[in-house]
C-alpha cells in the first residue's frame, strides 16, 4: 500500500459557525464548503481542502456521531489519508489483521472518476478513526487530485 499523505483531519465540534469563525481567523482566511451529501446522516459538515480540515457537528445526539460528541466532547476524531490504490489498502489491512469497519463508494459526482474509502475499526489504532481513500477527479491522476475539493 502506498500512502500519499494526509487529506484532512476531521474535528468534532459543538458549534459549526463558531468553529468556522475560529479557523478562518487562525488561518488568516479559510473557505469552508458545506458537504450537502453527508450520507443521509444528521450532520453539519464543512470542509476546507486547502488547509486540510473538516468541521463535523452532529445535529442529533442519538446518532452515532452525536453519541461520540456526548461522550468525548470536541476532538479530532478522524484522519483521512490518500492512497494510490484502495485495493492495495484493503489487501494490506486484511494481511496485517486490521478490521475494516466500513467501505464506501462516493464516485457518483460528475466531476469524480473514483472516490472510494475504507474505514479502519479503531480498536487497533489507539482510538483514532483512520480512513484510507482513493480519489481521482476526471482527467487527473491520483497525485493531481490531491488537495482539490
C-alpha positions in Angstrom: 0.0 0.0 0.0 1.3 3.4 -0.9 0.1 6.3 1.3 0.3 9.6 -0.5 -0.3 11.8 2.6 -3.0 13.2 4.8 -6.1 14.5 3.0 -7.7 16.1 6.0 -8.4 15.9 9.7 -12.0 15.8 10.9 -12.7 17.8 14.0 -15.9 17.1 16.0 -17.3 20.5 17.1 -20.2 21.7 19.3 -20.9 24.8 17.1 -20.1 24.8 13.4 -20.4 28.5 13.0 -18.1 29.3 15.9 -15.6 26.7 14.8 -15.6 28.1 11.2 -15.0 31.6 12.5 -12.2 30.5 14.7 -10.3 28.7 11.9 -10.9 31.5 9.4 -9.2 33.8 12.0 -6.5 31.2 12.8 -5.5 30.5 9.2 -5.9 34.1 8.1 -8.8 33.2 5.9 -10.4 29.8 5.0 -13.1 28.7 2.7 -15.3 26.0 4.3 -17.7 24.4 1.9 -20.7 22.5 3.2 -20.9 18.8 2.4 -24.5 18.5 1.3 -24.4 14.8 0.8 -23.4 13.6 4.2 -24.5 10.0 3.5 -28.0 10.8 4.9 -26.7 11.4 8.4 -27.8 14.2 10.7 -24.5 16.1 10.4 -23.3 19.6 9.5 -20.0 19.0 7.8 -17.9 21.8 6.3 -14.5 21.3 4.7 -11.6 23.5 3.6 -9.5 21.2 1.4 -6.7 23.8 1.2 -6.0 23.7 4.9 -7.0 20.0 5.3 -9.7 20.4 7.9 -13.3 19.3 8.1 -15.6 20.5 10.8 -18.3 18.0 11.9 -21.2 18.9 14.1 -23.8 16.3 15.0 -27.4 17.6 14.7 -28.8 14.6 16.6 -27.3 13.3 19.8 -28.9 9.8 19.3 -26.9 9.3 16.1 -23.5 7.5 16.4 -21.5 10.8 16.0 -23.9 12.6 18.4 -23.2 9.9 21.0 -19.4 10.3 20.4 -19.7 14.1 20.9 -21.7 13.5 24.1 -19.1 11.0 25.4 -15.9 12.7 24.4 -16.7 16.3 23.5 -14.8 18.3 20.9 -11.8 16.5 19.5 -10.0 15.3 16.3 -11.7 12.0 15.7 -10.8 11.0 12.1 -7.8 11.4 9.9 -8.2 10.7 6.2 -5.2 9.5 4.2 -5.0 9.5 0.4 -3.7 6.2 -1.0 -2.7 5.3 -4.5 -4.9 2.2 -4.6 -7.9 1.3 -2.4 -7.5 -2.4 -3.4 -3.9 -2.4 -2.2 -5.0 -0.7 1.1 -7.7 -3.3 1.6 -5.2 -6.1 1.0 -2.6 -4.6 3.4 -5.2 -4.2 6.1 -6.5 -7.7 5.9 -3.0 -9.2 5.7 -2.0 -7.3 8.8 -5.0 -8.1 11.0 -6.8 -4.8 10.8 -10.6 -4.9 10.7 -12.5 -2.9 8.1 -15.4 -1.1 9.8 -17.0 0.3 6.6 -16.3 0.6 2.9 -17.9 3.3 0.8 -18.0 4.3 -2.9 -18.7 8.0 -3.5 -17.9 8.1 -7.2 -21.3 9.3 -8.3 -20.4 13.0 -8.6 -20.0 14.1 -12.2 -16.5 15.6 -11.6 -15.2 12.4 -9.9 -13.7 9.4 -11.6 -13.1 7.4 -8.5 -13.8 8.1 -4.8 -13.6 5.0 -2.6 -13.0 4.9 1.2 -12.2 2.3 3.7 -12.7 3.0 7.4 -10.4 1.0 9.8 -12.0 -0.2 13.0 -10.4 2.0 15.8 -9.8 -0.9 18.3 -6.2 -1.3 16.9 -5.5 2.3 16.1 -5.5 3.6 19.6 -9.0 5.0 19.2 -8.3 7.1 16.1 -10.6 6.5 13.2 -8.4 6.1 10.2 -9.8 6.4 6.7 -8.0 5.4 3.5 -9.3 6.9 0.3 -8.5 6.6 -3.4 -9.9 9.7 -5.1 -9.3 10.8 -8.6 -11.1 13.7 -10.4 -12.0 13.2 -14.0 -8.9 13.8 -16.3 -6.5 13.9 -13.3 -4.2 11.4 -11.7 -4.4 10.5 -8.0 -1.5 12.8 -7.4 -3.0 15.7 -9.3 -6.4 15.2 -7.5 -4.8 15.6 -4.0 -5.9 18.8 -2.2 -8.7 19.7 -4.7 -12.2 19.9 -3.4 
